[in-house]
Amino acid sequence: MAENYLKTLIHLSENIYECSEKIDVQPSELWNDDFFKKDWFKQTNNNNKYITQSPGWYWIGCNVSFEELQKTEVSFNETLPKSGCKIKALSKANYKTFGEQYLCKLDDFESRIIYNGHQGNILTRIRQHFTLNNENTGALGLKYYPMSGKNWTIRYFGKPHIKRLPKGLQSDVGSIISKQSGRIAIENAWRAKNGWPILCKA
């Protein structure tokens, strides 16, 4: 019974990922404080309504190698807030723990998911991973690192995306998405299938 339950969660997580919205973030010379703000999402994505104030899941991807991440230092003259991710140390620790076999692989577009998560408001949470504007919870703090020259992808799935799912799954996901325990289950089922994102702690 446990095996069938796990397969069901993985099946749900894969369908959720396939029906998620995707934003491609083009390389820039420098990120600024307006990056990832609400206006940026409106300009970049016509389906901004799918993310605002919605609980759900998100995935952050980048065309970066494991070796690069293990050498990534905070930008010169920047001080990483306490809630920021120490990318170099964490990627080294996860690489040592999992090895390449159990970490997320590169996809067909030479990008890999380096972080996935869930939140009651996914727009706010994605923005936190860039700006670190909330000291109460940890986040990547990407603007503190010299990584603006990379190709980034952001995927997210909120309540309005449920209608994209096969009809047989819509009711199940509808009851799961609003509950923290349900979102955690899907988050980890996706990792079990696809590998551990190298910048995730838990």
N, C-alpha and C positions, 0 to 999 in steps of 0.2 A: 504493500500500500504506500509506503514512504517513497519508493522509487517512482510510482505513478504520479504521486503528488509533485515531486520535484520536476518530472517531465512536463507536467501541466504548467507550473510556474515558468519554466524555461520557454515553453511554447508561447505563453502570454507575453513574456519579456521580448521575445523575438518579433512578435507581431506589433507590439507597442513601438519598438525601435524602427521597424519598417514603415510605420505610419506616422512617424515623427516629422516635424518641420525641420528643414535644414537651411542654415545660413552659412555662406562662404565668406570668410573675412580675408580680403586681399592684403598682401604685404604693404606696409607703409614705412616711411623713413622713421617715423616716431609716433607713438601713441600719445594722445593728449587727454586732458581731464574730461572732454566731452565724449570720449569713446565709450561705447556700451550704455550710454544714457538713453532715456526713453526716446528722445528725438532721433538718435542714431538707429534704433530699432525700427522706427516708423519709416525712415528713409531707406533702410536696407531691406526691409521685409514688409510687403503689402499685407501679409497676414498677421500683423502685430496683435490683432485682437485675440489670436490664439494663445498668447502668452501672458498678457496682462492679468494680474490678480488670480491666476489659475494654479491650483496644485498640480503636481505632475513630476516628470522626470526630465533630466537633461544629460547631455554628453558633450564633452569638450575634446576636440581632436586637433592634431597638429602634425605637419610633416617634419617630425624631429626624430632623431635616433636616440636610442638608450644612452649611447656614449656622450652625445651632446648634453643631454639632461644631467648627466653625472658630472659635468663640468660647468654647469650654468651658475654663475654668481650674480648677486644683486648688482644692479647698475652702479657705476661710479657716482659718488656723492648722494646715493639713495640710502635711506635707513628703513629696513623692512619692519612694519609694525608687528607687535607680538602675535597677532592673529594670522600673520602671513605664513605661507608654506615655504619652508627651506628646501627649495627644489633640489639642490645638489645633494644634500644629506638624505632626503627622503627617497629620491630615485636610487641612490646607492644602496640604501637599506632594503628597498623593495626588490631591487635587482639581485641582491645577495639572497634574499628570502625565496623568491620565486624562480629566478633564472629566466631566460628568454622563453622557455617552454610554457610557462604559466602566466606570462604577461600578455597584454593585448598586442596583437600583431599588426603590421601595416596592412591596409586594405588595398584594393585595386587602384586607388588614386594616390598611393604612397602617403597616406595619412594614418595616424593611429589614435585611438581614444586614450587620452592620458588621464582623464577624470570623468567619472559619472556620478550622478547623485539625484536627490529628490528634494522637494521643498513644497511648502504650502503656497508659496508665491514664487514661481520659477524665474520670472523676469528679475525680481529683486535679487534672487540668489545668484543668477548668472552675472549680474552687474557687480555683486560683491567679489566674485572671483577675479574681476579686473581691478576694481577700485579699492577694495578693502575698507569700505565705508562703514563697517560695523565691527566693533571690537569684541562683540559678544560671541562671535562664532568664527572659526577658522575658515580661510579661503586661500586660493592660490596666490592672489596678489600679482597678477601678470604684469601690471604696468610698472612694477619695480624691477623687472628683468629686461635685458636687451633682446626681446623676442618678437618685436613688431615686424621684423623682416620675414617672418614665417607665414605660410598659408595656414589659416585656422578655420575650423569648422565648428559650428554650434548646432546641435540637434536638441529639440525639446518636444515634449508631448504633454499637453494639458487637456482639460475636460472637453473642449470643443473638438479635439482630434478623435474622440471616441467614435464618432460617426464614420471615420475612415476604416475602422476595424471590421473584420467579418462579423456579420450580425450575431453569430453564435458566441462571440466573445464580448460584445458591447456591454451586456449586463454585468458580467463578471468584473470587467475593468472599471465600470461605473461605480461598483461598490468598493473596489480596492483603492482607487485613486485618492479619495478624500481621507483615508485613514493612514496615519504614519506607519503603522505596522505593515499595512498592505504595500505601501510604497517601498519600504525597506526590503520586503520579500522579493519584489520585482527587480529592484536595484541589484540585489545579490544574485538572483537567478540569472540575470544578464551577464554578470561577471563569471558565474560558473560556466556558462556556455562560451564566452568570448575571451576570457582571460582577465587578469587583474589589471586595471588601469594603474600605471606606474606611480602616479601622484595621489592615489587614494590611500588614506590611512586606515579606514575601517568602513 
